Amino acid sequence: MKARIPGLVSKLCLPVVLAAVVLALLISACSAQVQLPGASNPEPGISETLAAAAAGTNTPDTPPGIQPTPIPNTPETTPSLSLTPEQPATIPLPHYTITATLNYAAHLLQVDERIDYANSSADTLTELVMMVDAVYYPGTFHLDKLAWVSSAADAVYTWENAILRLNLPQPLAPGEQVSLNLSYTLQLP
């Protein structure tokens, strides 16, 4: 007699795992890496190379017998960010509220999502851009509803492959927030 437990477990887990992966991709589509002004991410090894060059010693990249030109001592020119206790560093990130219902028998995931987005850029925005990776799999993603929370105006959007471009009902100035309700269906294999 053959053991059928592993096949049964894989059939039960596959839709749940796929749903979790698709949700993670949709959630990450709106996230952005934010860096404070004046912060930097130097490449590994640069500070060691600069220190060796200032000391006049050879570095692994310097051929023997050649001395690098010493770096003169100059005041630091890197802009700095000074914060007072009254002004903590706050970087508004998008906030997602997701309610999902899985119909296991039909391999169907029904999702209602709310996105609260605050403009953390220095520019006034006229559109929001979202990446919807599920569109790459034909017959998987169906957008049922798209509406702005604070506006009676219909949400106007266009598709460019898997990119969903949403025209804002009014320009979004730096620091302002907009909220969006989405309803979509994912047909899972």
N, C-alpha and C positions, 0 to 999 in steps of 0.2 A: 504494500500500500504506500502511495506517495504522500509526502507531507505537503499540505496545501497552505499552511499557516503563512509562510513568507509572501506568497502571492497575494493572499487576502490582505495582509498588512500593507503591502505596497499599493494595492488598489484603494485602500482606505486613506492612506497618507498622501498620495499624489495630488488630489484636488486641494487639500488643505495646504500643502507646501506650495503649490503653484499660486494659490490665492494669496498667501503671505508674501511671496516674491513679487507678485504684481502690485500689491498694496505698497510694499516697500519702494518699488520703482516709482509709483505715482507720487508717493509722499516726497521722495527725494528729488522729484522733478522741479519743485519750486524752491528747494533749499539752495542757499548760496553761501560760499565761504566769505566771511566778513573779517577784515583786518583793520585794527585801529590805525589811525593816521600816525605815521612816524615809526610804526613797528616794522621790523624787517626780518626776513628769513635768510640769513646768509648761507651760502653753499658750504658744506662741510669741508674743513681743511683750509679755508681762506684765512682765518685768523692765525693759524699756525704758520702758514706761508708768509704772511705779512710780518709776523713777529720774527721769523728767521731772517727775512730780508732786512728788517730794521737792525738786527744784530750783526748783519754782514756775514752770515753763515750760508753755506750751500743748502738748498732744499732738494728733495728727491727729483725735482724737475730741472734743476740747474746742473749743467755739465761741470765736471771737475775743472778747477783752474779759473773759472769765471766767477767773479764776485758781483752780486746784484747791487744796484745803486741803492744806498740807504734812503729810507723815507724820512723826510724832514718832519720834525715835531710841529704839528699844526693843531690849532684848537679844533675840537669836534664840531663838525658842521651838520651832523645828523639832526633833523628837527625833532624836538621832544614834545611829548604830550604831558601837560601839567594839569592835574585834576585837583580840585578842592573838595573837601568833604561834602560841600553843598551840591557839587556837580559830579555824581558818580557816572562811570562809563556805562551807558546803556545802549545796546545795539538791538533794535527791534528785529526780531526774526518772525517769519511767517508762523502762524498758529493753525493747526489742522484739527478738526473734529470730524471723526469718521464713524459712521454706523454702517455695518455690513451684515448682510444676511446671506448665508450659504444654503442653497438648496442642493443637498448632496446628490439626490437621485437625478436631478436635471443638470448637474454640473454647472450651476448658475450662481454667480455672486452678484447680489444687488447692493449697490453702495450709494449712501447719501453722505455728502461731504461738505463741510463748511471751511473755507479758507479765509483767514483774517491776515491781510498783508499790509505792512507799514512800509512806506517808502523811506529806506535808509540811505538812499543816494543823495547827491547834491543836485540832481536834475529833476525837473518836473516830468512825470511820466504820462504818456497818452495811451499806453497799452501794457498789458501783462502778457508774458510769454510763458507757456507751460509745455513741458516735454511729456508726451503720452506714449511710452514705449509699447504698450499693449496694441497700438495701431499696426505695428509691424507684423502682427499675427492676424491674418484676415479672418473675419468672423468672430473675433474675440471681444472687441470693445465696441460698445454702443452708448453714445452720449444721449441720455434721456431728457435732461433738463439742465439749463444753465441760467442763473439769474443773480443779479446784484441784490444784496440785502437792503441797502438804503435807497434804492432807486426803483421807480416803477417802470423805467425804460427797459426794454428787452436787451439782453446781452447780445452784442454783435461780435461775431468771431469768424475767423477763417482758419483753414487747415493748410499747412505746408508740410507734407509728408506726416511725420509724427509730432509736429510743432503746432500747438494750438495758440493762436494770437487772439487776445481779447481786447477789444477797444474799450477803454474806460468811459463811463458815462460823462465824466468831467475830468480835466487834468488833475493828476495827483501830485501835489507839491511835496517837497521834502518834509518828512515828519508826519504827513497825513496818512490815514489808514482807510482801506476799502475792504469790504467783506463780500464773499461770493459763495453762493450755494450751487453745488453740482449734484446731479443724480446720474449714475451710469450703471451699466450692466456689463459683467465680464462672463463670457461663455468659456468655461474651463474644459480642457480635454478629458 
